[in-house]
Amino acid sequence: MKEGDKVKSNGKYADIQRKFGETVQTVKFVGNIPSCKKPMVWLECGGGCFMADGFDVVKGGGK
Protein backbone atom coordinates (compact mmCIF):
# COMPACT_ATOMS: atom_id res chain seq x y z
CA MET A 1 0.00 0.00 0.00
CA LYS A 2 1.31 3.44 -0.91
CA GLU A 3 0.23 7.05 -1.12
CA GLY A 4 -2.42 7.61 -3.79
CA ASP A 5 -3.73 4.02 -3.70
CA LYS A 6 -7.48 3.53 -3.66
CA VAL A 7 -8.54 1.33 -0.74
CA LYS A 8 -11.66 -0.22 0.72
CA SER A 9 -12.35 -1.73 4.14
CA ASN A 10 -11.73 -5.47 4.21
CA GLY A 11 -13.96 -6.06 7.25
CA LYS A 12 -11.11 -7.00 9.61
CA TYR A 13 -11.92 -4.17 12.03
CA ALA A 14 -15.55 -3.43 12.88
CA ASP A 15 -14.90 0.28 13.51
CA ILE A 16 -13.29 0.77 10.08
CA GLN A 17 -16.10 -1.21 8.42
CA ARG A 18 -18.72 0.86 10.26
CA LYS A 19 -17.07 4.16 9.31
CA PHE A 20 -16.31 3.43 5.65
CA GLY A 21 -18.55 0.51 4.64
CA GLU A 22 -18.12 -0.23 0.95
CA THR A 23 -16.78 3.21 0.01
CA VAL A 24 -13.45 3.61 -1.75
CA GLN A 25 -10.96 6.00 -0.13
CA THR A 26 -7.61 7.44 -1.22
CA VAL A 27 -4.48 6.92 0.88
CA LYS A 28 -2.87 10.23 1.82
CA PHE A 29 0.07 8.86 3.85
CA VAL A 30 1.40 5.51 5.07
CA GLY A 31 3.58 5.44 8.17
CA ASN A 32 4.16 4.16 11.65
CA ILE A 33 3.32 5.39 15.12
CA PRO A 34 6.03 4.47 17.67
CA SER A 35 3.55 2.90 20.11
CA CYS A 36 1.96 0.77 17.38
CA LYS A 37 3.87 -2.05 15.74
CA LYS A 38 1.72 -2.19 12.60
CA PRO A 39 1.69 0.25 9.65
CA MET A 40 -0.96 2.95 9.75
CA VAL A 41 -2.70 4.88 6.96
CA TRP A 42 -4.11 8.35 6.81
CA LEU A 43 -6.85 8.92 4.24
CA GLU A 44 -7.60 11.99 2.16
CA CYS A 45 -11.07 12.16 3.72
CA GLY A 46 -9.46 12.80 7.13
CA GLY A 47 -10.68 11.30 10.36
CA GLY A 48 -7.32 10.30 11.83
CA CYS A 49 -5.18 7.26 11.19
CA PHE A 50 -6.25 3.68 10.79
CA MET A 51 -4.60 0.27 10.83
CA ALA A 52 -3.35 -0.37 7.29
CA ASP A 53 -4.26 -4.06 7.44
CA GLY A 54 -7.92 -3.04 7.75
CA PHE A 55 -7.94 -2.04 4.08
CA ASP A 56 -7.36 -3.74 0.76
CA VAL A 57 -6.08 -1.92 -2.31
CA VAL A 58 -8.79 -1.68 -4.95
CA LYS A 59 -7.60 -2.74 -8.39
CA GLY A 60 -8.69 -0.47 -11.22
CA GLY A 61 -9.48 2.51 -8.99
CA GLY A 62 -12.72 1.23 -7.51
CA LYS A 63 -16.10 2.95 -7.70
mmCIF file of the N, C-alpha and C atoms, coordinates in Angstrom:
data_MODEL
# 
_entry.id   MODEL 
# 
loop_
_atom_site.group_PDB 
_atom_site.id 
_atom_site.type_symbol 
_atom_site.label_atom_id 
_atom_site.label_alt_id 
_atom_site.label_comp_id 
_atom_site.label_asym_id 
_atom_site.label_entity_id 
_atom_site.label_seq_id 
_atom_site.pdbx_PDB_ins_code 
_atom_site.Cartn_x 
_atom_site.Cartn_y 
_atom_site.Cartn_z 
_atom_site.occupancy 
_atom_site.B_iso_or_equiv 
_atom_site.pdbx_formal_charge 
_atom_site.auth_seq_id 
_atom_site.auth_comp_id 
_atom_site.auth_asym_id 
_atom_site.auth_atom_id 
_atom_site.pdbx_PDB_model_num 
ATOM 1   N N  . MET A 1 1  ? 0.857   -1.167 0.000   1.00 0.00 ? 1  MET A N  1 
ATOM 2   C CA . MET A 1 1  ? 0.000   0.000  0.000   1.00 0.00 ? 1  MET A CA 1 
ATOM 3   C C  . MET A 1 1  ? 0.902   1.228  0.000   1.00 0.00 ? 1  MET A C  1 
ATOM 4   N N  . LYS A 1 2  ? 0.514   2.218  -0.823  1.00 0.00 ? 2  LYS A N  1 
ATOM 5   C CA . LYS A 1 2  ? 1.312   3.435  -0.914  1.00 0.00 ? 2  LYS A CA 1 
ATOM 6   C C  . LYS A 1 2  ? 0.395   4.647  -1.094  1.00 0.00 ? 2  LYS A C  1 
ATOM 7   N N  . GLU A 1 3  ? 0.980   5.815  -0.954  1.00 0.00 ? 3  GLU A N  1 
ATOM 8   C CA . GLU A 1 3  ? 0.226   7.053  -1.123  1.00 0.00 ? 3  GLU A CA 1 
ATOM 9   C C  . GLU A 1 3  ? -0.423  7.084  -2.498  1.00 0.00 ? 3  GLU A C  1 
ATOM 10  N N  . GLY A 1 4  ? -1.679  7.522  -2.544  1.00 0.00 ? 4  GLY A N  1 
ATOM 11  C CA . GLY A 1 4  ? -2.417  7.605  -3.794  1.00 0.00 ? 4  GLY A CA 1 
ATOM 12  C C  . GLY A 1 4  ? -3.219  6.360  -4.134  1.00 0.00 ? 4  GLY A C  1 
ATOM 13  N N  . ASP A 1 5  ? -2.955  5.238  -3.452  1.00 0.00 ? 5  ASP A N  1 
ATOM 14  C CA . ASP A 1 5  ? -3.732  4.023  -3.700  1.00 0.00 ? 5  ASP A CA 1 
ATOM 15  C C  . ASP A 1 5  ? -5.185  4.227  -3.301  1.00 0.00 ? 5  ASP A C  1 
ATOM 16  N N  . LYS A 1 6  ? -6.069  3.570  -4.009  1.00 0.00 ? 6  LYS A N  1 
ATOM 17  C CA . LYS A 1 6  ? -7.484  3.528  -3.658  1.00 0.00 ? 6  LYS A CA 1 
ATOM 18  C C  . LYS A 1 6  ? -7.688  2.287  -2.799  1.00 0.00 ? 6  LYS A C  1 
ATOM 19  N N  . VAL A 1 7  ? -8.342  2.450  -1.665  1.00 0.00 ? 7  VAL A N  1 
ATOM 20  C CA . VAL A 1 7  ? -8.539  1.334  -0.738  1.00 0.00 ? 7  VAL A CA 1 
ATOM 21  C C  . VAL A 1 7  ? -9.983  1.242  -0.285  1.00 0.00 ? 7  VAL A C  1 
ATOM 22  N N  . LYS A 1 8  ? -10.326 0.044  0.199   1.00 0.00 ? 8  LYS A N  1 
ATOM 23  C CA . LYS A 1 8  ? -11.662 -0.221 0.716   1.00 0.00 ? 8  LYS A CA 1 
ATOM 24  C C  . LYS A 1 8  ? -11.514 -1.100 1.949   1.00 0.00 ? 8  LYS A C  1 
ATOM 25  N N  . SER A 1 9  ? -12.373 -0.914 2.925   1.00 0.00 ? 9  SER A N  1 
ATOM 26  C CA . SER A 1 9  ? -12.349 -1.733 4.138   1.00 0.00 ? 9  SER A CA 1 
ATOM 27  C C  . SER A 1 9  ? -12.459 -3.204 3.773   1.00 0.00 ? 9  SER A C  1 
ATOM 28  N N  . ASN A 1 10 ? -11.658 -4.031 4.457   1.00 0.00 ? 10 ASN A N  1 
ATOM 29  C CA . ASN A 1 10 ? -11.727 -5.469 4.207   1.00 0.00 ? 10 ASN A CA 1 
ATOM 30  C C  . ASN A 1 10 ? -12.522 -6.210 5.287   1.00 0.00 ? 10 ASN A C  1 
ATOM 31  N N  . GLY A 1 11 ? -13.115 -5.462 6.228   1.00 0.00 ? 11 GLY A N  1 
ATOM 32  C CA . GLY A 1 11 ? -13.959 -6.061 7.252   1.00 0.00 ? 11 GLY A CA 1 
ATOM 33  C C  . GLY A 1 11 ? -13.219 -6.586 8.465   1.00 0.00 ? 11 GLY A C  1 
ATOM 34  N N  . LYS A 1 12 ? -11.897 -6.469 8.491   1.00 0.00 ? 12 LYS A N  1 
ATOM 35  C CA . LYS A 1 12 ? -11.108 -6.998 9.609   1.00 0.00 ? 12 LYS A CA 1 
ATOM 36  C C  . LYS A 1 12 ? -11.407 -6.272 10.916  1.00 0.00 ? 12 LYS A C  1 
ATOM 37  N N  . TYR A 1 13 ? -11.632 -4.968 10.837  1.00 0.00 ? 13 TYR A N  1 
ATOM 38  C CA . TYR A 1 13 ? -11.916 -4.167 12.031  1.00 0.00 ? 13 TYR A CA 1 
ATOM 39  C C  . TYR A 1 13 ? -13.323 -3.575 11.926  1.00 0.00 ? 13 TYR A C  1 
ATOM 40  N N  . ALA A 1 14 ? -14.147 -3.881 12.910  1.00 0.00 ? 14 ALA A N  1 
ATOM 41  C CA . ALA A 1 14 ? -15.550 -3.430 12.884  1.00 0.00 ? 14 ALA A CA 1 
ATOM 42  C C  . ALA A 1 14 ? -15.665 -1.913 12.814  1.00 0.00 ? 14 ALA A C  1 
ATOM 43  N N  . ASP A 1 15 ? -14.793 -1.184 13.517  1.00 0.00 ? 15 ASP A N  1 
ATOM 44  C CA . ASP A 1 15 ? -14.901 0.277  13.512  1.00 0.00 ? 15 ASP A CA 1 
ATOM 45  C C  . ASP A 1 15 ? -14.576 0.866  12.135  1.00 0.00 ? 15 ASP A C  1 
ATOM 46  N N  . ILE A 1 16 ? -13.601 0.294  11.436  1.00 0.00 ? 16 ILE A N  1 
ATOM 47  C CA . ILE A 1 16 ? -13.291 0.767  10.080  1.00 0.00 ? 16 ILE A CA 1 
ATOM 48  C C  . ILE A 1 16 ? -14.441 0.418  9.145   1.00 0.00 ? 16 ILE A C  1 
ATOM 49  N N  . GLN A 1 17 ? -14.977 -0.788 9.268   1.00 0.00 ? 17 GLN A N  1 
ATOM 50  C CA . GLN A 1 17 ? -16.098 -1.206 8.425   1.00 0.00 ? 17 GLN A CA 1 
ATOM 51  C C  . GLN A 1 17 ? -17.317 -0.324 8.654   1.00 0.00 ? 17 GLN A C  1 
ATOM 52  N N  . ARG A 1 18 ? -17.580 0.000  9.910   1.00 0.00 ? 18 ARG A N  1 
ATOM 53  C CA . ARG A 1 18 ? -18.716 0.859  10.255  1.00 0.00 ? 18 ARG A CA 1 
ATOM 54  C C  . ARG A 1 18 ? -18.539 2.257  9.663   1.00 0.00 ? 18 ARG A C  1 
ATOM 55  N N  . LYS A 1 19 ? -17.335 2.789  9.769   1.00 0.00 ? 19 LYS A N  1 
ATOM 56  C CA . LYS A 1 19 ? -17.073 4.161  9.309   1.00 0.00 ? 19 LYS A CA 1 
ATOM 57  C C  . LYS A 1 19 ? -17.088 4.279  7.787   1.00 0.00 ? 19 LYS A C  1 
ATOM 58  N N  . PHE A 1 20 ? -16.483 3.296  7.090   1.00 0.00 ? 20 PHE A N  1 
ATOM 59  C CA . PHE A 1 20 ? -16.309 3.428  5.650   1.00 0.00 ? 20 PHE A CA 1 
ATOM 60  C C  . PHE A 1 20 ? -17.170 2.502  4.809   1.00 0.00 ? 20 PHE A C  1 
ATOM 61  N N  . GLY A 1 21 ? -17.695 1.437  5.393   1.00 0.00 ? 21 GLY A N  1 
ATOM 62  C CA . GLY A 1 21 ? -18.551 0.514  4.641   1.00 0.00 ? 21 GLY A CA 1 
ATOM 63  C C  . GLY A 1 21 ? -17.904 0.067  3.351   1.00 0.00 ? 21 GLY A C  1 
ATOM 64  N N  . GLU A 1 22 ? -18.614 0.207  2.264   1.00 0.00 ? 22 GLU A N  1 
ATOM 65  C CA . GLU A 1 22 ? -18.124 -0.233 0.953   1.00 0.00 ? 22 GLU A CA 1 
ATOM 66  C C  . GLU A 1 22 ? -17.522 0.909  0.139   1.00 0.00 ? 22 GLU A C  1 
ATOM 67  N N  . THR A 1 23 ? -17.308 2.072  0.763   1.00 0.00 ? 23 THR A N  1 
ATOM 68  C CA . THR A 1 23 ? -16.779 3.209  0.012   1.00 0.00 ? 23 THR A CA 1 
ATOM 69  C C  . THR A 1 23 ? -15.300 3.024  -0.284  1.00 0.00 ? 23 THR A C  1 
ATOM 70  N N  . VAL A 1 24 ? -14.853 3.637  -1.358  1.00 0.00 ? 24 VAL A N  1 
ATOM 71  C CA . VAL A 1 24 ? -13.446 3.611  -1.752  1.00 0.00 ? 24 VAL A CA 1 
ATOM 72  C C  . VAL A 1 24 ? -12.818 4.925  -1.308  1.00 0.00 ? 24 VAL A C  1 
ATOM 73  N N  . GLN A 1 25 ? -11.677 4.837  -0.637  1.00 0.00 ? 25 GLN A N  1 
ATOM 74  C CA . GLN A 1 25 ? -10.964 6.005  -0.127  1.00 0.00 ? 25 GLN A CA 1 
ATOM 75  C C  . GLN A 1 25 ? -9.577  6.066  -0.755  1.00 0.00 ? 25 GLN A C  1 
ATOM 76  N N  . THR A 1 26 ? -8.962  7.247  -0.687  1.00 0.00 ? 26 THR A N  1 
ATOM 77  C CA . THR A 1 26 ? -7.610  7.439  -1.223  1.00 0.00 ? 26 THR A CA 1 
ATOM 78  C C  . THR A 1 26 ? -6.629  7.590  -0.074  1.00 0.00 ? 26 THR A C  1 
ATOM 79  N N  . VAL A 1 27 ? -5.527  6.858  -0.151  1.00 0.00 ? 27 VAL A N  1 
ATOM 80  C CA . VAL A 1 27 ? -4.485  6.919  0.876   1.00 0.00 ? 27 VAL A CA 1 
ATOM 81  C C  . VAL A 1 27 ? -3.700  8.220  0.717   1.00 0.00 ? 27 VAL A C  1 
ATOM 82  N N  . LYS A 1 28 ? -3.627  8.980  1.810   1.00 0.00 ? 28 LYS A N  1 
ATOM 83  C CA . LYS A 1 28 ? -2.867  10.226 1.821   1.00 0.00 ? 28 LYS A CA 1 
ATOM 84  C C  . LYS A 1 28 ? -1.429  9.991  2.276   1.00 0.00 ? 28 LYS A C  1 
ATOM 85  N N  . PHE A 1 29 ? -1.250  9.105  3.271   1.00 0.00 ? 29 PHE A N  1 
ATOM 86  C CA . PHE A 1 29 ? 0.069   8.858  3.847   1.00 0.00 ? 29 PHE A CA 1 
ATOM 87  C C  . PHE A 1 29 ? 0.087   7.482  4.492   1.00 0.00 ? 29 PHE A C  1 
ATOM 88  N N  . VAL A 1 30 ? 1.201   6.795  4.390   1.00 0.00 ? 30 VAL A N  1 
ATOM 89  C CA . VAL A 1 30 ? 1.401   5.514  5.069   1.00 0.00 ? 30 VAL A CA 1 
ATOM 90  C C  . VAL A 1 30 ? 2.603   5.687  5.986   1.00 0.00 ? 30 VAL A C  1 
ATOM 91  N N  . GLY A 1 31 ? 2.473   5.288  7.238   1.00 0.00 ? 31 GLY A N  1 
ATOM 92  C CA . GLY A 1 31 ? 3.579   5.440  8.167   1.00 0.00 ? 31 GLY A CA 1 
ATOM 93  C C  . GLY A 1 31 ? 3.382   4.614  9.413   1.00 0.00 ? 31 GLY A C  1 
ATOM 94  N N  . ASN A 1 32 ? 4.216   4.887  10.394  1.00 0.00 ? 32 ASN A N  1 
ATOM 95  C CA . ASN A 1 32 ? 4.165   4.164  11.653  1.00 0.00 ? 32 ASN A CA 1 
ATOM 96  C C  . ASN A 1 32 ? 4.020   5.142  12.811  1.00 0.00 ? 32 ASN A C  1 
ATOM 97  N N  . ILE A 1 33 ? 3.407   4.671  13.861  1.00 0.00 ? 33 ILE A N  1 
ATOM 98  C CA . ILE A 1 33 ? 3.319   5.392  15.120  1.00 0.00 ? 33 ILE A CA 1 
ATOM 99  C C  . ILE A 1 33 ? 4.168   4.583  16.091  1.00 0.00 ? 33 ILE A C  1 
ATOM 100 N N  . PRO A 1 34 ? 5.106   5.226  16.806  1.00 0.00 ? 34 PRO A N  1 
ATOM 101 C CA . PRO A 1 34 ? 6.026   4.470  17.669  1.00 0.00 ? 34 PRO A CA 1 
ATOM 102 C C  . PRO A 1 34 ? 5.356   3.479  18.620  1.00 0.00 ? 34 PRO A C  1 
ATOM 103 N N  . SER A 1 35 ? 4.211   3.802  19.151  1.00 0.00 ? 35 SER A N  1 
ATOM 104 C CA . SER A 1 35 ? 3.554   2.902  20.105  1.00 0.00 ? 35 SER A CA 1 
ATOM 105 C C  . SER A 1 35 ? 2.799   1.755  19.434  1.00 0.00 ? 35 SER A C  1 
ATOM 106 N N  . CYS A 1 36 ? 2.689   1.806  18.127  1.00 0.00 ? 36 CYS A N  1 
ATOM 107 C CA . CYS A 1 36 ? 1.965   0.773  17.379  1.00 0.00 ? 36 CYS A CA 1 
ATOM 108 C C  . CYS A 1 36 ? 2.947   0.040  16.483  1.00 0.00 ? 36 CYS A C  1 
ATOM 109 N N  . LYS A 1 37 ? 2.901   -1.264 16.499  1.00 0.00 ? 37 LYS A N  1 
ATOM 110 C CA . LYS A 1 37 ? 3.867   -2.055 15.742  1.00 0.00 ? 37 LYS A CA 1 
ATOM 111 C C  . LYS A 1 37 ? 3.430   -2.335 14.309  1.00 0.00 ? 37 LYS A C  1 
ATOM 112 N N  . LYS A 1 38 ? 2.221   -1.945 13.946  1.00 0.00 ? 38 LYS A N  1 
ATOM 113 C CA . LYS A 1 38 ? 1.720   -2.190 12.597  1.00 0.00 ? 38 LYS A CA 1 
ATOM 114 C C  . LYS A 1 38 ? 1.662   -0.882 11.814  1.00 0.00 ? 38 LYS A C  1 
ATOM 115 N N  . PRO A 1 39 ? 1.799   -0.957 10.480  1.00 0.00 ? 39 PRO A N  1 
ATOM 116 C CA . PRO A 1 39 ? 1.686   0.249  9.649   1.00 0.00 ? 39 PRO A CA 1 
ATOM 117 C C  . PRO A 1 39 ? 0.296   0.877  9.772   1.00 0.00 ? 39 PRO A C  1 
ATOM 118 N N  . MET A 1 40 ? 0.276   2.186  9.673   1.00 0.00 ? 40 MET A N  1 
ATOM 119 C CA . MET A 1 40 ? -0.962  2.949  9.755   1.00 0.00 ? 40 MET A CA 1 
ATOM 120 C C  . MET A 1 40 ? -1.155  3.705  8.444   1.00 0.00 ? 40 MET A C  1 
ATOM 121 N N  . VAL A 1 41 ? -2.402  4.042  8.128   1.00 0.00 ? 41 VAL A N  1 
ATOM 122 C CA . VAL A 1 41 ? -2.696  4.876  6.964   1.00 0.00 ? 41 VAL A CA 1 
ATOM 123 C C  . VAL A 1 41 ? -3.524  6.078  7.383   1.00 0.00 ? 41 VAL A C  1 
ATOM 124 N N  . TRP A 1 42 ? -3.296  7.165  6.689   1.00 0.00 ? 42 TRP A N  1 
ATOM 125 C CA . TRP A 1 42 ? -4.111  8.355  6.807   1.00 0.00 ? 42 TRP A CA 1 
ATOM 126 C C  . TRP A 1 42 ? -4.794  8.496  5.456   1.00 0.00 ? 42 TRP A C  1 
ATOM 127 N N  . LEU A 1 43 ? -6.076  8.834  5.468   1.00 0.00 ? 43 LEU A N  1 
ATOM 128 C CA . LEU A 1 43 ? -6.854  8.916  4.239   1.00 0.00 ? 43 LEU A CA 1 
ATOM 129 C C  . LEU A 1 43 ? -7.130  10.360 3.877   1.00 0.00 ? 43 LEU A C  1 
ATOM 130 N N  . GLU A 1 44 ? -7.334  10.628 2.611   1.00 0.00 ? 44 GLU A N  1 
ATOM 131 C CA . GLU A 1 44 ? -7.597  11.994 2.165   1.00 0.00 ? 44 GLU A CA 1 
ATOM 132 C C  . GLU A 1 44 ? -8.883  12.555 2.750   1.00 0.00 ? 44 GLU A C  1 
ATOM 133 N N  . CYS A 1 45 ? -9.807  11.702 3.141   1.00 0.00 ? 45 CYS A N  1 
ATOM 134 C CA . CYS A 1 45 ? -11.071 12.164 3.718   1.00 0.00 ? 45 CYS A CA 1 
ATOM 135 C C  . CYS A 1 45 ? -10.891 12.650 5.154   1.00 0.00 ? 45 CYS A C  1 
ATOM 136 N N  . GLY A 1 46 ? -9.717  12.379 5.749   1.00 0.00 ? 46 GLY A N  1 
ATOM 137 C CA . GLY A 1 46 ? -9.459  12.798 7.125   1.00 0.00 ? 46 GLY A CA 1 
ATOM 138 C C  . GLY A 1 46 ? -9.945  11.763 8.116   1.00 0.00 ? 46 GLY A C  1 
ATOM 139 N N  . GLY A 1 47 ? -10.154 12.196 9.347   1.00 0.00 ? 47 GLY A N  1 
ATOM 140 C CA . GLY A 1 47 ? -10.681 11.298 10.360  1.00 0.00 ? 47 GLY A CA 1 
ATOM 141 C C  . GLY A 1 47 ? -9.635  10.573 11.182  1.00 0.00 ? 47 GLY A C  1 
ATOM 142 N N  . GLY A 1 48 ? -8.360  10.938 11.039  1.00 0.00 ? 48 GLY A N  1 
ATOM 143 C CA . GLY A 1 48 ? -7.321  10.301 11.828  1.00 0.00 ? 48 GLY A CA 1 
ATOM 144 C C  . GLY A 1 48 ? -6.595  9.214  11.068  1.00 0.00 ? 48 GLY A C  1 
ATOM 145 N N  . CYS A 1 49 ? -5.925  8.351  11.823  1.00 0.00 ? 49 CYS A N  1 
ATOM 146 C CA . CYS A 1 49 ? -5.175  7.263  11.194  1.00 0.00 ? 49 CYS A CA 1 
ATOM 147 C C  . CYS A 1 49 ? -5.844  5.938  11.525  1.00 0.00 ? 49 CYS A C  1 
ATOM 148 N N  . PHE A 1 50 ? -5.601  4.975  10.676  1.00 0.00 ? 50 PHE A N  1 
ATOM 149 C CA . PHE A 1 50 ? -6.248  3.682  10.790  1.00 0.00 ? 50 PHE A CA 1 
ATOM 150 C C  . PHE A 1 50 ? -5.219  2.588  10.534  1.00 0.00 ? 50 PHE A C  1 
ATOM 151 N N  . MET A 1 51 ? -5.470  1.407  11.060  1.00 0.00 ? 51 MET A N  1 
ATOM 152 C CA . MET A 1 51 ? -4.596  0.267  10.833  1.00 0.00 ? 51 MET A CA 1 
ATOM 153 C C  . MET A 1 51 ? -4.615  -0.074 9.343   1.00 0.00 ? 51 MET A C  1 
ATOM 154 N N  . ALA A 1 52 ? -3.442  -0.120 8.727   1.00 0.00 ? 52 ALA A N  1 
ATOM 155 C CA . ALA A 1 52 ? -3.351  -0.372 7.287   1.00 0.00 ? 52 ALA A CA 1 
ATOM 156 C C  . ALA A 1 52 ? -3.916  -1.731 6.902   1.00 0.00 ? 52 ALA A C  1 
ATOM 157 N N  . ASP A 1 53 ? -3.765  -2.723 7.797   1.00 0.00 ? 53 ASP A N  1 
ATOM 158 C CA . ASP A 1 53 ? -4.256  -4.056 7.438   1.00 0.00 ? 53 ASP A CA 1 
ATOM 159 C C  . ASP A 1 53 ? -5.777  -4.172 7.496   1.00 0.00 ? 53 ASP A C  1 
ATOM 160 N N  . GLY A 1 54 ? -6.464  -3.080 7.795   1.00 0.00 ? 54 GLY A N  1 
ATOM 161 C CA . GLY A 1 54 ? -7.925  -3.041 7.752   1.00 0.00 ? 54 GLY A CA 1 
ATOM 162 C C  . GLY A 1 54 ? -8.471  -2.670 6.382   1.00 0.00 ? 54 GLY A C  1 
ATOM 163 N N  . PHE A 1 55 ? -7.551  -2.437 5.437   1.00 0.00 ? 55 PHE A N  1 
ATOM 164 C CA . PHE A 1 55 ? -7.941  -2.037 4.085   1.00 0.00 ? 55 PHE A CA 1 
ATOM 165 C C  . PHE A 1 55 ? -7.272  -2.924 3.055   1.00 0.00 ? 55 PHE A C  1 
ATOM 166 N N  . ASP A 1 56 ? -7.946  -3.072 1.919   1.00 0.00 ? 56 ASP A N  1 
ATOM 167 C CA . ASP A 1 56 ? -7.362  -3.739 0.763   1.00 0.00 ? 56 ASP A CA 1 
ATOM 168 C C  . ASP A 1 56 ? -7.282  -2.714 -0.361  1.00 0.00 ? 56 ASP A C  1 
ATOM 169 N N  . VAL A 1 57 ? -6.208  -2.786 -1.149  1.00 0.00 ? 57 VAL A N  1 
ATOM 170 C CA . VAL A 1 57 ? -6.077  -1.920 -2.308  1.00 0.00 ? 57 VAL A CA 1 
ATOM 171 C C  . VAL A 1 57 ? -7.087  -2.375 -3.355  1.00 0.00 ? 57 VAL A C  1 
ATOM 172 N N  . VAL A 1 58 ? -7.776  -1.405 -3.932  1.00 0.00 ? 58 VAL A N  1 
ATOM 173 C CA . VAL A 1 58 ? -8.790  -1.683 -4.953  1.00 0.00 ? 58 VAL A CA 1 
ATOM 174 C C  . VAL A 1 58 ? -8.119  -1.615 -6.312  1.00 0.00 ? 58 VAL A C  1 
ATOM 175 N N  . LYS A 1 59 ? -8.159  -2.700 -7.041  1.00 0.00 ? 59 LYS A N  1 
ATOM 176 C CA . LYS A 1 59 ? -7.598  -2.736 -8.386  1.00 0.00 ? 59 LYS A CA 1 
ATOM 177 C C  . LYS A 1 59 ? -8.500  -1.971 -9.336  1.00 0.00 ? 59 LYS A C  1 
ATOM 178 N N  . GLY A 1 60 ? -7.918  -1.201 -10.224 1.00 0.00 ? 60 GLY A N  1 
ATOM 179 C CA . GLY A 1 60 ? -8.687  -0.473 -11.222 1.00 0.00 ? 60 GLY A CA 1 
ATOM 180 C C  . GLY A 1 60 ? -9.345  0.786  -10.691 1.00 0.00 ? 60 GLY A C  1 
ATOM 181 N N  . GLY A 1 61 ? -8.983  1.237  -9.502  1.00 0.00 ? 61 GLY A N  1 
ATOM 182 C CA . GLY A 1 61 ? -9.480  2.511  -8.991  1.00 0.00 ? 61 GLY A CA 1 
ATOM 183 C C  . GLY A 1 61 ? -10.795 2.460  -8.249  1.00 0.00 ? 61 GLY A C  1 
ATOM 184 N N  . GLY A 1 62 ? -11.488 1.350  -8.272  1.00 0.00 ? 62 GLY A N  1 
ATOM 185 C CA . GLY A 1 62 ? -12.724 1.233  -7.507  1.00 0.00 ? 62 GLY A CA 1 
ATOM 186 C C  . GLY A 1 62 ? -13.870 2.011  -8.088  1.00 0.00 ? 62 GLY A C  1 
ATOM 187 N N  . LYS A 1 63 ? -14.884 2.259  -7.256  1.00 0.00 ? 63 LYS A N  1 
ATOM 188 C CA . LYS A 1 63 ? -16.101 2.953  -7.698  1.00 0.00 ? 63 LYS A CA 1 
ATOM 189 C C  . LYS A 1 63 ? -15.949 4.432  -7.532  1.00 0.00 ? 63 LYS A C  1 
# 
